[in-house]
């Protein structure tokens, strides 16, 4: 009898932190909100740096179009860059943890099997984004300690595609991966032209200029990301069709394709400006986004969120 009581107490003690984490996520408060907002700021800064560097290439000031990893390596060459890299590493790790907690806290919508599929689809998306930023955190730390590889994202894409193409059914896996990336590009296009991102903002707290300019930055930023992701997806799929891993590219490769095209400086400059806008959008998003789990559909939801936060605390 005593053993069963002890086991039950142990189970309750283990569940308590998980319940508290879920409560914070549901309310969008406390450490959970700090992780989300700090992560969004780091995301915005990283895209902004890529945009600034690409604008320099388009303007003919030298250098090459680069990915976020490449931008981080560029920062490491400056003394002040070390401090920024430390802050970015903290922000990236916060973003990754935020997405993992979101995946844990996601609840099933009413609607039976459809609700179950929607919940697990969202969870998969959160985990995928969390893994991307976990890798970015690892990359940033490696650069900080001086062991980061001087390898472009496209070179890494070549190696990954070559390895996967060697697997049984590898050609299909690479092709599906390319189509998924194209899908992400199309989703960014849809999200941009419909301003779907505003659904997650507390618009009642925004001034008219903040909402207007934040919305414009969001549209331009999502359209730029749509161009970049679609290009990456097309060339990854081409690597599968041609059975040539050298066709696969990363963000740096996509920007370089734009630079090499007809009217290259114009196209690259436009896309680079869009990526800079996306960085600014992320800063607005960090300030006004409803980061609570299973929420973010109403601009007037702040009052109820505050009540939930006080209960969760």
N, C-alpha and C positions, 0 to 999 in steps of 0.2 A: 504494500500500500504506500509506504514511505517512498519507495523507488519511483512509483508512477507519479506521485506528487512532485518529486524532484524533476522528473523528466518533463512534466507539464510546465513547471516554472521555467525550466531551461528553454523550452520551446517558446514560451511567452516572452522571455527576455530577448530571444533572438528575433522575434517578430516585431518587437517594439521599435527598434531603429528603422526597420523597413516601413512600418506604419507611419512613423514620423516623416520619413523621406517622401512617402506618397502624399501625406498631408501638405507638406511644403510645396510639392509639385502641383497639387490640385489648386492650392491657393496662389501659386506664383509668387512666393514670398521668401524672405530670409536668405540663407546661403544659396538656395536654388536660384533665386532671381539674380543674385550677384554672379553666379556661374554663367547664366544665360546672357546677361547684359555685357559682362566682361568679355565673353567669348565672341559676341557679335561685334564689339568694338575691335577686337583683334582681327576678326575676319575682314572687317571694313578696311582697316589699315593695310592688311596684306594685299587686298585687291587694289587699293589706292596706289600702293608702291609700284605694282605691276603696270598700272595704267600710266603713271608718271614716266616710268622707264620707257614704255612703248611710245609715248608721245615724243620723247627725246629721239628715238630711232626714226619716227615718221618725219620729224623736223630736220633730220640729217645731222644731228649732233654726235653721231657715232654710237657704238655699242650694238647689241643684238637684242631682238625681242626675247623675253624670258618668261618663265613660269614663276609661281610664288616661291618655290624652292630656290630658284635662281635669284629672285629678288632678295631673299634672306641672305644668300651668300654675298650679294652686293653690299648689303648692310654691314656684314661682318668686316668689310674692308675699312670701315670708318670707326674712329674711337667711340663716338656717340652711339654708333650702331649697336654696340654690345649691350648697352642699357635697354635699347628698344627691343633687341632680340630676347632679352630676359623677360621683358613685359609681354612680348608676343607669345613666348613659350608658355607663360602662365595663362594668358588668354586662350590659346589653342587648347590647352589641357582642360580649362574650365568649360570650353565649348563642347569638347568630347564627352566630359562627365555629364554635362547638361543633357546631351542627346541620349546617353545611356540611361540616365534616370527617367527621361521621357518614355523611353521604350519600356522600362519596368512599370511606370505608373499609368500607361495607356489603358483605358477601360473599354470594355466592349460596348458598342452602340446597340440599342434595341433593334431587332430585325433578324434574329436567328443567325442562320449561316452567313448571310450577307454582312451582318454586323461583325461576326467573327473574322471573316476575310478582311474587312476594312481595318479592324484592329491590328491584325498581324501584318497587313500591308504597311500600315503606319509604323509599326514597330521595326519592320525590316528597313524602312527608310531612315528612321532615327539611328539604328545601329550602323547602317552604311555611312551616314554622315559623321557619326561618332568615330568610326574607324579612320576615316579620311583625316580628321583633325588629330586623332591619336598619332597617326603617321607624321603629320606636320609638326606635332610637338616633339617627337623623337628626332626628326630631321633638324629642327631648330636647336635642340640640345646638342646634337652631334656637331653642328656648325660652331656652337659656343665653345665646345671643348677642343675644337680644332681637328676633328676627325671626319668632318663631312666630305663626301665624295664630290669632286668637281665634274659632275655628270649631269647633262641636261635631262629634262623630263622626257624629251623625245627619244633620247638614247636609252633611257630606262624602258620606255614603251616598246622600242625595238627588241630589247632583251626579253621582256615579258611576253610579247607576241611570239617570238621565236620559241620560247620554252613551251607555251600553251599549244602552239601549232604542232609540236612534237608529240602531244598527248593523243590517245585514241579519241576521235571525235573533236580534236582540237580546233579544226577549221570551223566547225559549227559553233563552238564555244566563243571563239574570237568574233565571228560574225554576229552572234546574239549580243555579245558585249558591245560591239559597235552600234547595233540598232538601239540598245538601251541608252547609250550616250546620246544618240540622235533624239531619242524620246525625251531625254532630260533637256536637250536644246529646245525642242518644241514646247515642252512644259514651261520653260522660262519665257518663251515668246508669248504663250497664252497668258501667263501670269503678268507679263508686262503690259500687253495691250488692254487687258481687262482690269488692270490695277487690283488684282486679287489680293496682293500683299497688304492692301489697306484694311482688309477684313480683320487683321490681327492687331491693328493700331487702336489705342485709346484716343480716337479722334476728338472727343469732347474736351480733351486737355490740350489740344494743339491750336495754335493761332492760325489764322487763314494763310499767312505767308509760309509757315512751317508745313502745313498740309499741302499747299500748292507746290512748293519747291521740293519737298520731300517726295511727293508723288511723281514729279517730273524726273527727279534723280532715279527713282525706282523704275520708271518706264524705260529710260535710257539705259540704265544698268542691266536690267533683265534682257533687253534686246541685244546688248553687246554680249552677254553671256550666252544667249541663244545662238549667236553667230559662231562663237568660239566652240561651244559644245557640239554643235551640228557638224562643224568642220572636223573636229576630233573624231566623232562617231563615223563620219563618212570614210575617213582615211583608215580607221581601224577595221571597218567592214571591207575596205579595199584590200587590206593586208590579208584578210581571209580569202577573198575572191581570187587574188593573184598569187596566193600562197607565198607572199613576200613580206616578212616582218618589218622590213625597212619602210614600208608604207605607213606604219602606225606612228602617230604623233601625239605630243602632249600640248599643253597650253602654249608653250614657246613655239612649237612647230606650227600650230594653228595661226598664231600672230605672224610668223615668218611667211606663211603661205599668202596671207593678205599683203604683206610687204612686197612680195615677189610678183603679185598679180598686176594686171593693167591698172593704172591709177593707184598703185600700191600705197604710196605715202598718204594719199587721201583716205583710202579704205582703212589702213592701219591707224591713222590719226583719229578717225571717227570711232572705230572700235575701242581704241585706247581711252578716248574721252569717255566712252560709255562705261568702261571698267572703272575709271576714276569716279564717275557718277554712282556706280554700284557701291564703291567704298563709302561715299557720302550717304547713300541710302542706308547702308548697314549702321551708320552712326545714328541716324534718325530712328531706325528700327530698334536699336539698343535702348533708346530713350523712351519710346512710346509703345513698344510692342507689349501685348498681353502674353506673358510667357507661361501662364498657368496651363496645366495639362487639361486636355479636353475642353478648352475654352478658346477665346480669341475670335469670337464671331460678332461681337458687339462693341462699338466704340463707347457705349455708355456703361460698360460693365465694371468700372473701377470701384464703385461703391460696394458692390457685392463682393468683389475680390478682397477689399480691405477687411470686410467682416469675416470672410473665410480665413484671412491671414491672422486675425486676432484670435480666432478659435484654434487655428493650428499651432499658434505660439503658446 
